[in-house]
Amino acid sequence: MLPGGWSVTAFRVSAEGLLVSPLERQLVGRLNDHLRVMTGRSTGEAEKKSWRRSLPILARDLVEADLGKVEMLIEYQLPRTSKRADVVLAGVDRMGNDRYVVVELKQWSQAELFEDNENLVLVPGYRREVEHPLLQVKDYCDTIVDFIGALHGDPDTVRGVAYLHNAADPDVHDLFDLVQSERTRLFTKTRRGAFLDYLRSQFAAEPGAGAADRLLDSAVRPSKQLMRLAAAEIKDREQFILLDEQRVAYEMVLHAVRKAHEEDRKRIVIVTGGPGSGKSVIALSLLGELNRRGNTVLHATGSRSFTQTMRRHVGKGNRRVQNLFKYFNSFMDAEKNELDVLICDEAHRIRQTSANRYTRAAQRTGRPQVDELIAAARVPVFLLDEHQVVKPGETGTLEAIKSHAETLGFRVHHVPLEGQWRCGGSRKYEDWVLKLLGIDTDDDPEPWSGDDHFEVSLAESPAEMEAVLRGKMREGYSARISAGYCWPWSNPRADDTLVPDVRIDGWARPWNVKSDRAVGTAPASALWATSEGGFEQVGCVYTAQGFEYDWSGVILGPDLVARNGRLVTVRDRNKDPELTKRSVSDLQIERHIRNIYKVLLTRGMAGTVIYAVDRETQEFLADLIERRTERVRPA
């Protein structure tokens, strides 16, 4: 039997075990096979090349340092994200205490800072600037310490290095300025001897299997909820840890602010990413940092729920902080460049114009809303997910914003976010949802083959869904039930109670409150996802969008049904007034209904429970979701 094997979060093997034939030759194939099973995606040739060339070098260095029994946790998945550290070394120090060193392996032979920005790096052959590897490894260390329960008492247990084993010092000399702590050490091939000495200073020549066990078996502390930390983020200091592309986006905005001031010329940054990729975390981190630097900056969205929740949680008791949060239509009369930065979160909610039925006649100019937002700041920042366009008239796409900006002659920076922080960090689940809904793919829906980081189940009734989720809440998790807009939505009764409009067989619950005031124990509409009492109502897409909770129950209404092996939309079964207008085409309806369910199905952090009203659809989902259970059922 070959040495080395998979845990839930990493491939583990001792340094000397990796070099034992035939494992070294088979390592790339075994890594690729496992990641395909775990993520549902094949690994690119560039990453395979990196494994083939870098991992044996690190293993040989450990063996030469007489540390062959140190465990290498390869492709270690960071808790609550889809990101993976190249290697975490696990062993004990000379006092017998557990010690972990995160190693970021780079094959670069040359690199330099991007326009003298100490946090962004240009690498020959790369299409865009990337995060400084020392920032990357520091953030990985911070995330591990922040979430792994076994490490909470001793954060010094985790150290970090970037190892540029193909580079000589003169070719990367700019990068050394960021070496500041035990989590930002940098070594090159010029400094290989120093690297071996460093390894010997961190580890004793003892087996690291026990330390690896304790790290991999440790409980993961629940992730920091966005609303819970936002107040400290804005008022006090940075609370969020930004990883990889998140950090690049953050640094790119700060860089654009500096350059726009130096050059007296507008720059625009567009950040795109799916649900849970960290867009709102970036937005709040920027809002806090730019305020601390004395820049004039505002946060804006097109979502009443999101803006009011920001004001309530972030600006509680502080009118000045509340005033940082605006709506997209707040800038119709803004002076040109009156702000340094305007952070447009949930920018897929940008509408064709800001005018509505309350707009004064003098303001009804037909001016595009995106033009107003671009004009209002020297650096407009747009954070968006094109698959969350759920209303007719919403125009917030990458191409639309970029095209408008470039027509005006402005420089545009685009940063795509590839990571996944919602859905337990499961990219596999997000891909499964896209195929299920037929969004941006011609592939047929696939069986859910499982993911150790996220749970998907099918309820036999809405009552069973509610019971399952109430059980999760008793265990200390948060939970909500949402549904497609397929039932009437009544106003509250005269006795200040809600009408149970969502009726399925013998089960009935009210929709979330329509207005900005609570009704009995039911929270105001904007607070359904975050306030106590929200579980007792069924949420719609407009109250769920932009938020997350641990467990998500989703009811597929009769506007989305399975026929002939695929989900199809049924226009006349949707009761959303925005979608029932004759001016809305069938193609728009199709797109919006699929996007609505994509939003609802990707709110959960730990798991999703699904129920379909249509019997054929329920059977279709049972076939997809329960096949895995049937495969693993004992004989």
N, C-alpha and C positions, 0 to 999 in steps of 0.2 A: 504493500500500500504506500502511496506517495505521501511524503510529509506535507503538512499544510492543509488547511481546510477553511470552509466558510462559517462565520457566525452570521447573525442577522445583519450586522453593520460593516463587516470587513472580511477580507481574506487574511488569515493569520498564519504565520510561519516564522520559525526562528531564522536568523540570518544565515546560519550554517545549513539549515534545512533547505533554504531556497536554492543554495548552490549545489545541492545533491542532485546528480543526474537521476532520472530524466526531468525533474521538476522545472529546472531552469528553462529547458527547451519547451515544456508544455505550459509554462506559466501564462503566457499571453492568451492561449486558447481557453484556459480555465477561467481567467479573469473575464474574458469576453463572454463566455457562456453564462457565467453567473450574473453579470450585469444585464445581459439580455433577459434573463428570467426575472430579475428584480425590477427592472425599469421598463421592459417591453421594447427597448431600443437596442440596435446594434451599435457597437463602438466604432468610431471613425478610425481611419488608418493612422492619423497623426497621433492619437492617443495610444494605439497599439505600439507604434514606433517608440513612443516615450517609455512605455512599460519595458519594452525589449532592451532599450539602451540604458535606462536610468536605474531600474530596480537592482540588477546584478551589481552595478557599481556601488550602490549604497550597501548592499549585503557584503561585498568584498571589503569595503572600508571597515565595517563592523568586525568582520572576522580578523582583519589585520590588526585591529585595535584590541584583539583578544576578547571581543564581546559577541562571539558567535551565538550565544544562547539568548541574547536580547530578542524579543518578539517584534516582528514587523507586522503591523496591522495595515494592510494595503487597501487603498480605496476606502478608507474609513468614512462612513456616512455621518456627517455632523448631525447631532440631535435636532429634530424638528425642522430639518431642511432637506432638500435634495442634493445639497453640495457635499462633495467628498474631498477629504484631505488626501494627498498623495500617499503619505505614510505616517503613521503614528508609531514611534518606537516605545515599547513598554519594557520596563525592567525595574531594578532596585538600585538605589544609590549606595554609597559605602556605609551608611548607617542602617541599611536594611529597609529604608522607606521606599514606597512606590515612587517611580519617576517616569514621566512621559515627555517625549520630545516630538513635536509635530515637525515634519520635514516636507517642505515644498521643493520638489525637484524641477529644475528648469534646464532644458537643453540649449538655452541661448548661448551663443558665442559672442554676442554683442548686444548692448542695450544702452539707451540714454534717456534722460528725462525729457518729457514733452514740454517744450517751450519754457524750460526752467521751472516747471511745476514739480515739486518734490514728491508728489503722490501719484503721478501718472508717468508711464514709461512707453517709449517707442522702441519696437523690436523689428529689425529688418525682416521683411517677408510677411509681417502682420498687416492686415488691412486697416486696423484702427488701433488707437492707443489702448493700453491695458493698465491694470492696477499694479502699483509697485509690489513686488513679491513679498517684501517685509510687512507691508500693510496687510497683505493677504494672509500671511501666516500668523500675524498677531491677532487678526480677527478670528481665525480658526481657533487659536488658543483660548481667546476670550469666550467664544461660543461654547467650547467644551467645558470650561470651568463654570460657565453660567448655567448649564443645563444638566450636567452629570452629578447626581446626588452624592456620589462617593468623594467628590472633590471639593464640595462646598466649604469644608473646614480648612483647606490648605491649598489656596490658589497657586502657590509657588511650586506645586508639584508638576505643573505643566510648563514646558519651555518650548521655544520655536526657533527654527532656522530655515533659511532659504539656501539651497545648495545648487550653485550654478557650475556644475562639474565640467562643462565644456568651455567656460569663459576664463580668460586671464584677467587679472586685476585692471590693467589699463583699458580694457575694452568695456568695462562696466563701472568705471571709477565713480561716476555720478551717483550710483546707487548706494554707496557706503554711508552717505550723510544721514541716512535714516536709521542707522544702527544705534539704538538708544537703550535697549533693555534685554533681559533674558528671553524675551519673546520676539526679538528682532535681530537675531544674529545672522550674518551673511558670510558664506564661504564660497570660494571659487577653486578651480583646479590649481591655481597658484598657491592657494592656502590649504591644500589637501592635508599636509602635515599638521597644520593647526586644527583642522577639522577632526582628525583622529585624536589629537590631544583633548579637544572639546568633548568628544564622545566618552573618552576615558574619565573625564572629570564629572560626567553626568551619571554614568552607570558603573556598577561593580560587575565583575566577571561572573555573574550568577544567572541562573535561568530567569527569564522574564514571564514565564507562563502564568504565575499567580497574579502578577500585576495586570497582565492582559485580561485574565478572567474577571478581576475586580472592575476594570473599566467597562468591559463589554456587558457584564451582568448587572451593572448599577442601574438603579431606577433613574428615569429621565424626569426631571422636574418640569411641570407644564410650562409652555412658552409664555413669554411676557405678552399680555394682551395689549393691543394698541391703545385702547382708551385708558387703561389703568396707568400707563406710563406717560401719556401725552402731557399731563400737567407739569411734571418734573422736567420733561424734555423742553418745554417752552420757557418755563419760569426759572429753571435752575441750571441744569447741565445736560449734556448728551447722555441719553439712557440706552439708545438702541445700538446694537452691533451691526454694522453694515458689511456684507460679504461680497467679494468678487465684483460682478457687474453693478450691484447696488452701490458699492464704494466708488466705482468708476463714474456712475451717474452723479453721485454726490460731489465728487471732486471736479467733474466736468462743469457742473453749475458754478461752483466757487471759482473755477478758472475763468469761465465765461464772464462772470461779474467783474473780475479783475481786468480782463482784457477789454471789456466793453468800456470800462472807465478810462483805461490807458489810451485806447484808440478813439474814444468818443464815437463808438459805432455799435449798433444793436447786434446782439447775438441771441440765437434761439436754440433751446435744448428740448428735444423730444425723447421721452423715455417710454418704451413700450414693453409690455409684459402681461402675462396671463394672471388669473386670480391667485393671490397669495405670493406673487413674485416680489413683493416688498415696495410697491410704488408709494403707498401712503406712509410707510416708515421712512422712506427717502424724503418725502414731502415734509414730514414733521421734523426730521433731523435738520433739513435745510432751513426751515422756518426758525427753529431754535438758534442755529448757528448764525444765520444772517442777522437776526435780531441782536444777538450778543455782539456782533461786529459793528452794529450801528447802521446797517443798511435799512432803507425803507423797503419793506417786503410785506406782502399779503398772501393769504391762502384763499383760493376760490374753487368752488365746485358748482355743478349744475344740479346737485342733489340736496333737497331740503333736509332729508333725514341725516345725511352725512354732515352737512354744515351745522345743523342745530346740535347734533351730538358733539361735534368738536367744541362748539361754544359752551355747552353744558359741562363737559368733562375737562376740557383744557382750560377754559376761561372762567370756571366756577368762582364767583365772588370777585372777579376782576374784569371790569368793563373794558379796560385797555386791551387785555388779552382776547376777550370776546370779539373785539373789533378787528382782530387780525383775520377773521374768517368771513368771507364774503361769498356772494353768488356771481355766476358768470355775467348776469345782466346788470351788475352793479357798476359797469364801466362804460355805459353808453355816453356819459358826459365827461369821462376822464380826460385830463390834459395829456398831451403827448409826453411819454417818458416821465410821468409824474412819480413812478416807482422805480427803484433799482431793480427789483425782482417781483414778478407775479407768478406764483406757483399754482398752476391750473391742474388740480387733482381730479381724477375721474373725468379726464378731458374727452372721453368718448361721449359725454353728455352735452358737449357743445352743440348748440342749435343753429339753424340757418340764420336767424336774427334774434336779437334780444327782446324785440317787441312782443307784447301780449295784450290782452284786452284792456289792461289798466294803463297802458303806455299812452302818454300825451301825444296828440297829433303831431306836434313839432318834432318829436323824437322818432316818428315812424319814417325813417329815411331809407329803410331797406338795406342798411349797411350790414355786412356779414358779422356775426358775433365774433368769429375768429379774428377779424380785422381789429375790432375794439380791444380784444385781449392782447394782441401783438403790440398795438400802439401804446398801451398803458404803461409799459415797462421797458427799461433798457435790456433786460434779460427775461423774456417770457419763458416759462418752463411748462411743458405739457406732459402729463403722465397719463397713459391711456391703455386700454385693452379693447381692440376693435371688436372682439366677440361679445362685448357687453353693451353694444348699441341695441337698445330694447324699445325705443319709441320712434315713430315716424318723425322726421324733422331733425333727428340727431345726426350730426355730420362730423363728429370727432374721429377722423381716421388719420393715420400717419401720412398718407399721400395727400389728403386735402390740406392739412396744416402745412406740410412741407412745401407743397406747390404754391400755396398762397404766400408764404414767407419768401420763397425764392423769387417769385414774381415781383415782390417789393425790393429785391436786391439784398436780402439779409442772409447772413451765414447761418446755416443750420447744422447742429450736431445731433446725431441720433444714437442713443444707447439702448440696445435691446437687452432685456432681462431674461435670462434663460432658467434661473433657479425657481424653486417651488418651496414656499414656506407654509402655505395652507395645505389642507389634505394630508397632514402628517409628513409633508415633504415628498409626497408620492407623485412623481411625474407620470408614473404608469397609470395612476387613476385618472389624471387629467387627460391623457391620451385616450383612455378607454371612454371617457365621457364624450370627447370630440368624435370618436368613431360611432358611438351609440347615437349621437344626434346628427351625424352626417355633416359636420361643420368642417369646411376646408379639406375634405377628403372624399375620395370615391370608394374607400374601403368599407366593407360590410362591418356591422357591429360584431364585436368579438366577445367570447366568454370572459368573464372576470376571473383571472387565474390567481388572484390573491396578491397581497403585498403585506409584509410583516409590519409596515409602518402605518397602514390604513385599513379600516374594515368597511366592507360593503355588504349589506344584507337586504333582503326583500321581506317586507311585512305582508301578512296575509289579509290584513284589514287596517284601516286607520286607527282602530281601537288598539290593535296590537302594536302599531308604531308608537302610539302615545304611551302605552305601558312600558315598552322598551326604553323610551327616552326618559320617562319619569324615573325608571330604575337607574339610569346613568346620572340623573340629577341627584338622586339620593347618595350616589358615590362621590359627589362633589364636582361633577362636570356641568358645564352649561349646555343647553339644548334649545332648539326651536323647531317648529314645524312650519313649512311654507308650501305654497301651491300655485299652480297656474291660475290665472284670473278667469275661471270658468263658472263662477256662481254669482248671483246678484250680490250687491254690497249695500246694505240698508243703513240709513242713519240711525243713531241711538234712539232708544225708546224714551218716552217722557219721564220714566222713572230712573233715567241715567244708567241703563243697562244696554248691552249690545245684543243684536239679533244674531242667533246662530245660523248664518246664511250658508256656510259650507256644510252641506248635508250629503252624506254618503251612507246608504243603507240606514242603519239605525244610529249612526254616529253623527254628531253635529257640533260644530264650533263656530264662533264668530270670526270674522276677519279682524285684523289689527285695526285700531282706532283710525278714523279718517283724518281727524283734526289735530291741532297742536296742543290740545288740552286732554288731560286724562279723563277717562270715563269709568267711574267706580275704581276698581283696582287695576284696570287696564291702562298701561302707560300711553302717553301721547304717541302719535304715529312715528315721529322721528326717533323715539327712544325704544321702540318695540324690540330691537335686537340686543339692547344693552341693559335695559332696566328690569327690575323684578316685576313679575306679573306678565311678561311678554309671552311666556310659554302657553298661556291659556287662550291665546288667539292664534289664528293661522296668518302668517305673514305673506305679503305679496313681494314681487321683485323690487318694487320701489322702496320698501322698508328693509329688505335684506341686502340689497346691492351695496357694496363697500364695507360690509361687516363680516365678522366671523364668530363662530361659536364652536364648542368642542364637538357636539353631535348635531347633525342636521337630518331632519325628517323631511322628505320631499314627496308631495302628492302630485303625480302626473294626471292632469285633468283630461277630459275628452277632446281637448284641442290638439293632443299629440298622441297618436295611436300607432300600433304596430300592424302593418299589413305587408304580406309577402316578404317577410324577413327584414324589413326596415321600418323606421319610425316616419310617419307622414303627418303633416299638419292638417287640421280641420278648421277652416276659418270661422264658420258660423257657430262653433262651440265656444269661442273665446268671447268674453263679455267686457273686455277692457275698452272703455270709451275711446281711448287713443287709437285702437286698432279696428274699431267698427266703422270708422268714417269711410265713405265711398271713395274719397280721394286716395286712400291707401291701397296700393296695388296688391295683387295676390303674391307677387314675388317679395314685396316688403313684409307682408304678413308672415310668409314662410320664414324669412330670415329672422324676424323679430321673435317669433314664438320659439324657434330653436335657441336663439341667444338667451331668451328669458330662462329657459330650463337649464342652460349651461351655467348661468349665474346661480340659480338655486341649487344645483347639484354640486357646486364647488365652494360652499360656505363652511363646510365642516373641517375641523382640525384633526379629529381622531377617527371619525367615521360618518357614514351616510346610510340612512334607512330609507328605502324607496317603497312606494305603493302606487299602483296604477288603477284608476277607476275602471277603465275599459278591460273587460275580461281577457280578450285576445292579447292585449298588451301585457297584462299581468302574467299570462302564460309565457309570452315571449321573453319577458325579463327573468322569469323563473328558470327558463332554459339557459340563459346566459349566466346568471349569478349562481345557480345551484349546481352547475356541472362540476365545479371544483370540489364541492362537498361530496358529490357522488364518487369522484375519482379517488378521494382519500379515505372513503368509508371502508372500514376493515371488512375483510371477507367473512 
